[in-house]
């Protein structure tokens, strides 16, 4: 196995992870969590 094969495998693995993140973000189940996280900077934390 030479260096080019390792580079190809790393590129393919990175692409698969990228597609997995895209699918995770666009799922409807995670939408409420992302809306809540988007509003975190605007919450008034009076601790």
N, CA, C and O atoms as CSV, one atom per row, in Angstrom:
chain,resi,resn,atom,element,x,y,z
A,1,UNK,N,N,0.860,-1.167,0.000
A,1,UNK,CA,C,0.000,0.000,0.000
A,1,UNK,C,C,0.908,1.233,0.000
A,1,UNK,O,O,1.714,1.424,0.911
A,2,UNK,N,N,0.769,2.048,-1.015
A,2,UNK,CA,C,1.615,3.228,-1.106
A,2,UNK,C,C,0.889,4.465,-0.587
A,2,UNK,O,O,-0.266,4.380,-0.168
A,3,UNK,N,N,1.550,5.591,-0.613
A,3,UNK,CA,C,1.009,6.823,-0.044
A,3,UNK,C,C,-0.228,7.304,-0.800
A,3,UNK,O,O,-1.127,7.892,-0.198
A,4,UNK,N,N,-0.285,7.063,-2.105
A,4,UNK,CA,C,-1.444,7.506,-2.880
A,4,UNK,C,C,-2.711,6.748,-2.483
A,4,UNK,O,O,-3.798,7.325,-2.463
A,5,UNK,N,N,-2.579,5.488,-2.176
A,5,UNK,CA,C,-3.728,4.703,-1.714
A,5,UNK,C,C,-4.232,5.246,-0.382
A,5,UNK,O,O,-5.441,5.350,-0.171
A,6,UNK,N,N,-3.324,5.588,0.509
A,6,UNK,CA,C,-3.717,6.170,1.798
A,6,UNK,C,C,-4.401,7.517,1.605
A,6,UNK,O,O,-5.358,7.831,2.312
A,7,UNK,N,N,-3.926,8.306,0.667
A,7,UNK,CA,C,-4.552,9.602,0.388
A,7,UNK,C,C,-5.962,9.418,-0.161
A,7,UNK,O,O,-6.876,10.157,0.204
A,8,UNK,N,N,-6.135,8.444,-1.028
A,8,UNK,CA,C,-7.456,8.160,-1.592
A,8,UNK,C,C,-8.404,7.716,-0.483
A,8,UNK,O,O,-9.540,8.185,-0.415
A,9,UNK,N,N,-7.949,6.821,0.382
A,9,UNK,CA,C,-8.795,6.343,1.482
A,9,UNK,C,C,-9.157,7.480,2.440
A,9,UNK,O,O,-10.289,7.546,2.919
A,10,UNK,N,N,-8.218,8.362,2.718
A,10,UNK,CA,C,-8.502,9.501,3.597
A,10,UNK,C,C,-9.513,10.445,2.958
A,10,UNK,O,O,-10.386,10.977,3.644
A,11,UNK,N,N,-9.400,10.655,1.650
A,11,UNK,CA,C,-10.345,11.524,0.953
A,11,UNK,C,C,-11.738,10.923,0.950
A,11,UNK,O,O,-12.713,11.632,1.199
A,12,UNK,N,N,-11.851,9.652,0.677
A,12,UNK,CA,C,-13.153,8.979,0.656
A,12,UNK,C,C,-13.767,8.971,2.056
A,12,UNK,O,O,-14.965,9.211,2.202
A,13,UNK,N,N,-12.970,8.702,3.076
A,13,UNK,CA,C,-13.479,8.703,4.448
A,13,UNK,C,C,-13.958,10.102,4.842
A,13,UNK,O,O,-14.998,10.236,5.487
A,14,UNK,N,N,-13.225,11.130,4.467
A,14,UNK,CA,C,-13.628,12.501,4.770
A,14,UNK,C,C,-14.927,12.856,4.068
A,14,UNK,O,O,-15.781,13.528,4.646
A,15,UNK,N,N,-15.086,12.416,2.838
A,15,UNK,CA,C,-16.314,12.689,2.097
A,15,UNK,C,C,-17.506,11.994,2.749
A,15,UNK,O,O,-18.586,12.576,2.847
A,16,UNK,N,N,-17.319,10.768,3.191
A,16,UNK,CA,C,-18.397,10.032,3.853
A,16,UNK,C,C,-18.789,10.726,5.159
A,16,UNK,O,O,-19.975,10.826,5.473
A,17,UNK,N,N,-17.812,11.200,5.914
A,17,UNK,CA,C,-18.113,11.933,7.148
A,17,UNK,C,C,-18.853,13.225,6.826
A,17,UNK,O,O,-19.800,13.582,7.527
A,18,UNK,N,N,-18.441,13.924,5.787
A,18,UNK,CA,C,-19.097,15.161,5.371
A,18,UNK,C,C,-20.556,14.901,5.013
A,18,UNK,O,O,-21.435,15.644,5.450
A,19,UNK,N,N,-20.827,13.875,4.236
A,19,UNK,CA,C,-22.200,13.537,3.862
A,19,UNK,C,C,-23.004,13.148,5.105
A,19,UNK,O,O,-24.180,13.496,5.212
A,20,UNK,N,N,-22.388,12.438,6.037
A,20,UNK,CA,C,-23.065,12.079,7.277
A,20,UNK,C,C,-23.459,13.300,8.092
A,20,UNK,O,O,-24.546,13.333,8.669
A,21,UNK,N,N,-22.591,14.304,8.147
A,21,UNK,CA,C,-22.914,15.536,8.866
A,21,UNK,C,C,-24.052,16.269,8.177
A,21,UNK,O,O,-24.941,16.793,8.848
A,22,UNK,N,N,-24.042,16.318,6.860
A,22,UNK,CA,C,-25.117,16.981,6.114
A,22,UNK,C,C,-26.457,16.298,6.392
A,22,UNK,O,O,-27.460,16.974,6.618
A,23,UNK,N,N,-26.480,14.974,6.377
A,23,UNK,CA,C,-27.721,14.229,6.642
A,23,UNK,C,C,-28.186,14.484,8.068
A,23,UNK,O,O,-29.382,14.653,8.308
A,24,UNK,N,N,-27.254,14.513,9.020
A,24,UNK,CA,C,-27.602,14.743,10.420
A,24,UNK,C,C,-28.206,16.138,10.616
A,24,UNK,O,O,-29.159,16.304,11.378
A,25,UNK,N,N,-27.659,17.123,9.937
A,25,UNK,CA,C,-28.143,18.497,10.081
A,25,UNK,C,C,-29.522,18.669,9.453
A,25,UNK,O,O,-30.359,19.382,10.005
A,26,UNK,N,N,-29.772,18.043,8.327
A,26,UNK,CA,C,-31.019,18.254,7.611
A,26,UNK,C,C,-32.155,17.353,8.051
A,26,UNK,O,O,-33.241,17.424,7.475
A,27,UNK,N,N,-31.945,16.502,9.058
A,27,UNK,CA,C,-33.036,15.677,9.577
A,27,UNK,C,C,-34.057,16.567,10.269
A,27,UNK,O,O,-33.687,17.563,10.891
A,28,UNK,N,N,-35.318,16.227,10.171
A,28,UNK,CA,C,-36.370,17.008,10.812
A,28,UNK,C,C,-36.374,16.854,12.329
A,28,UNK,O,O,-36.824,17.752,13.041
A,29,UNK,N,N,-35.879,15.730,12.825
A,29,UNK,CA,C,-35.887,15.507,14.267
A,29,UNK,C,C,-34.971,16.470,15.005
A,29,UNK,O,O,-35.230,16.781,16.168
A,30,UNK,N,N,-33.921,16.948,14.375
A,30,UNK,CA,C,-32.967,17.807,15.071
A,30,UNK,C,C,-33.304,19.287,14.941
A,30,UNK,O,O,-32.601,20.123,15.510
A,31,UNK,N,N,-34.346,19.631,14.215
A,31,UNK,CA,C,-34.689,21.032,14.013
A,31,UNK,C,C,-34.977,21.777,15.319
A,31,UNK,O,O,-34.463,22.883,15.490
A,32,UNK,N,N,-35.769,21.233,16.250
A,32,UNK,CA,C,-36.001,21.971,17.513
A,32,UNK,C,C,-34.709,22.210,18.299
A,32,UNK,O,O,-34.536,23.267,18.906
A,33,UNK,N,N,-33.814,21.239,18.286
A,33,UNK,CA,C,-32.544,21.410,19.002
A,33,UNK,C,C,-31.726,22.541,18.397
A,33,UNK,O,O,-31.121,23.326,19.127
A,34,UNK,N,N,-31.700,22.633,17.083
A,34,UNK,CA,C,-30.931,23.683,16.428
A,34,UNK,C,C,-31.576,25.050,16.637
A,34,UNK,O,O,-30.872,26.053,16.749
A,35,UNK,N,N,-32.905,25.102,16.690
A,35,UNK,CA,C,-33.572,26.381,16.958
A,35,UNK,C,C,-33.242,26.860,18.370
A,35,UNK,O,O,-32.997,28.047,18.587
A,36,UNK,N,N,-33.237,25.951,19.308
A,36,UNK,CA,C,-32.887,26.307,20.674
A,36,UNK,C,C,-31.432,26.776,20.763
A,36,UNK,O,O,-31.134,27.764,21.433
A,37,UNK,N,N,-30.546,26.072,20.095
A,37,UNK,CA,C,-29.129,26.452,20.108
A,37,UNK,C,C,-28.901,27.794,19.418
A,37,UNK,O,O,-28.009,28.546,19.808
A,38,UNK,N,N,-29.697,28.097,18.400
A,38,UNK,CA,C,-29.541,29.364,17.689
A,38,UNK,C,C,-29.933,30.544,18.565
A,38,UNK,O,O,-29.428,31.651,18.373
A,39,UNK,N,N,-30.825,30.325,19.526
A,39,UNK,CA,C,-31.269,31.404,20.402
A,39,UNK,C,C,-30.440,31.544,21.675
A,39,UNK,O,O,-30.683,32.461,22.460
A,40,UNK,N,N,-29.480,30.668,21.900
A,40,UNK,CA,C,-28.668,30.735,23.112
A,40,UNK,C,C,-27.938,32.067,23.291
A,40,UNK,O,O,-27.883,32.557,24.419
A,41,UNK,N,N,-27.376,32.680,22.248
A,41,UNK,CA,C,-26.682,33.958,22.480
A,41,UNK,C,C,-27.615,35.083,22.930
A,41,UNK,O,O,-27.149,36.082,23.478
A,42,UNK,N,N,-28.906,34.942,22.711
A,42,UNK,CA,C,-29.846,35.995,23.032
A,42,UNK,C,C,-30.524,35.814,24.395
A,42,UNK,O,O,-31.307,36.664,24.818
A,43,UNK,N,N,-30.223,34.710,25.078
A,43,UNK,CA,C,-30.831,34.495,26.385
A,43,UNK,C,C,-30.155,35.375,27.412
A,43,UNK,O,O,-28.954,35.632,27.327
A,44,UNK,N,N,-30.912,35.830,28.370
A,44,UNK,CA,C,-30.406,36.706,29.409
A,44,UNK,C,C,-30.019,35.844,30.605
A,44,UNK,O,O,-30.883,35.384,31.351
A,45,UNK,N,N,-28.748,35.633,30.780
A,45,UNK,CA,C,-28.260,34.774,31.855
A,45,UNK,C,C,-27.928,35.648,33.074
A,45,UNK,O,O,-26.893,36.313,33.102
A,46,UNK,N,N,-28.803,35.641,34.064
A,46,UNK,CA,C,-28.635,36.457,35.259
A,46,UNK,C,C,-28.199,35.598,36.438
A,46,UNK,O,O,-28.831,35.631,37.494
A,47,UNK,N,N,-27.133,34.833,36.273
A,47,UNK,CA,C,-26.662,33.946,37.352
A,47,UNK,C,C,-25.806,34.682,38.344
A,47,UNK,O,O,-25.331,34.086,39.311
